[in-house]
Amino acid sequence: MKNFDINSFSDVFFSPIQTELPICEGYKECIPQYVRAATAQSLLSNAGIYIFDYVEKKFVYMAEKEKMMFGYSANEIETIGVSFFQKILYSEDIEIFTKINNSGFDYFFNKIEPSDRHNYWATYDLRTVTKDNEVELYNFRFFPFVVDEKGNLILAMVQIDLSTNKKSGNFLIYSIKEKIFLEFFQYCAENGGLRRQTI
């Protein structure tokens, strides 16, 4: 298990991201509409939802729900930024998150054509810790909400809810277009990595 300081955790979070410059910032004009859509989805599904801006490296939207905030206020999360995840992830799951993050984005940027990247989404389970030290297993569903014509990841929408699984990991990458998924074997080192399977 590794101990990360704020700067190194930020490096872990962003280092797999590959960016082709320059990036057109026209997407910012649509953010209010994206936020309204995310708010509606959160209300209708009762799920915790956030939108993250990978260009500005900040939260654009976060549903203010108990299951999403983990005991922190919206102002605290905005101030903490991406290191919020370091605070809420169970210490032993930070390494799992790192492997998922690296493997997922390696596949996203190096195996998928730029024009096709909006057709994929991922799901995984991680243990979280509230400010009151309550531990729960949560499911994170990651969708590349806005991808530009160069294939840059601009905005991601993530839905968070209690997991129905028993342990962390369970990393799946789904292709909407091909109706296939790729599974990451977190607990099987000799067969580790991504494997293509049919649903």
N, C-alpha and C positions, 0 to 999 in steps of 0.2 A: 504494500500500500504506500502511496506517495503523499507527502504533505505539500500542498501548493500555496504559494503566497498569491496575492491578488494579481500581480503582473504575470506570473508564470501560468496561472489558471486562464487568464485572458489569452495568453499565447496558445495554450492547449485548445481553447475554444475556437480561435480564429485561424490557427496555422494551416489546417487542411483546406481552407477556402482559397480557390484560385480565381484571380480577377484579371480580366482583359480590359485594360484602360484604353481610351477614356470611357467613363460611364455617364450616360445621359441621365440627368436628374429630373426629367419630366415626370417620372413616376410619382414624385412628391405631390403633384397636383391632385392625384387620385386617392391619396391617403385618407381624407375625410370619408369618402365613400367606402373604402375598405374597412375603416373603423366601424361605420354604421352596420355593415354586413356582419362583422365579427361580433358586435354587440347583440344583434338579432339572433345570430347562431347560438351565442352563449345563453341568452334568455330562453330560447326555444328548447335547447338540449340540456340545459342546466349544467353544462360542462364549463370547466375553466379554460379560457382561451387567451392566447397572447399573439401579437404580431411583432416580429423582430426585424429591424432594418439592418442588413449586413453591410450597407454602404456607410451609414452613419454610426453603426455599431451601438445601437440603443433600442430600447423598447418603444414601439409606436403606440401599442395598445396592450392593456392587460385588464381582464375582467376582474373586478374587485369582489371576488368570492373567497370564502374561507378556504375552500379546497385548493385554491390557486395561490393564496397569499402566504400560507404557512406561518401565520402569526406576524407577518410584516405589513407595514402600511404601504400604500402606493408610493408615497414620497420616499420612503426608505428604499424601495426597490428601484425607483428611478435614479436615486443617488448612488446606490451600490452598482447598478448596471449589470453586466454579464456575470459578475462575481456573485450575484444573487444565487446562482446555481451551485456555487461552491458552498454557500451557507446552508442550502436546503438539502443537498445530496448527502446521504449516509456515507461516512468516510470511506468504507470499503467499496462503495459503488462509484466513487470518482474514477477509479482506474477502469471500471467497466464502461463508464460514460466515455472516457478517453478512447478506448478501443472502438466503441460504437461510432464515435464522432469521426475518427480517422478512417475507419473502414467504409463508413457510409459515404463520406465526401470523396474518398478515393474512387469509389465506384461511380458516384454522381458526376465527377469531373473527368474521369479518365476512361469510363466504359460507356457512357451515354452521350450521344450526339447533342451538341448545344441546342438544336431546334427541338429536341425530344425531352429535355429535362423537366419540363412542366408536367409530364405524364407519369411522374414517379412520386411516391410518398413512402414514408417509413414509420414504423411503430416499434417501441421498445419499452421495457419496464425497468424502473429504478426505485430503490428505497429512498424515501425522503424523511427529513427530520424537521419538525416545527420548532418555533422559538421555545416552546415548552418541552422540547425533547421527546415528542411523540413520533414514533416511527411507523410509516405506512408504505406499502408498495403501490406506486402509481404507474399508470400507463401514459406514455407520451406519444402523440401522433403528430408527425412532422410533415408539413406539406409546403413545397416550394411555391409560394403563393404568386410571386412575381419573378419571372426570369426574363432577362432582356434578350435581344436578337443574337448577342454574342455568347449566350449561355451563362452569363453572370447571374449568381443568386442575389437578388435584390431584397425581396421581402419573403419571410417564412411565416406561416401560421402554424401554431402548435396548440393542440387540444390536450388537456390534462384531466384524467379521471382516475378513480381507484381501479387498480388492476384486478383481473380475475385469476391471474396466475399465482404461483406459489413462491417464485424466486426471481431475482433480477436477470436482466439480459433479454432473451426472447426477441431478438432483433430481426425484423422482417422489412424488406424493401419490396413494395408492390409496384407493378407496372399496370397503370390503368388501361393503356392501349393494347398491350399484348396479353393481359389477363394472366400474368405469371408473377411469382414472387421469388425473392432471393433471401435465403436464410443465413444468418450469422451464427455460427456455433461457438458461443462464448465459453462454454464449459468443456469443449472437446479440442484440446490444443493440437493433437495430431491431425485433426481434420478441420482446423480453424480456417476462417475466411468465409467467403460468400459462395453459395452453391445455388445453381439455377434449378428451380422446380416448377412443375405445372400445378395450378390450383385445381 
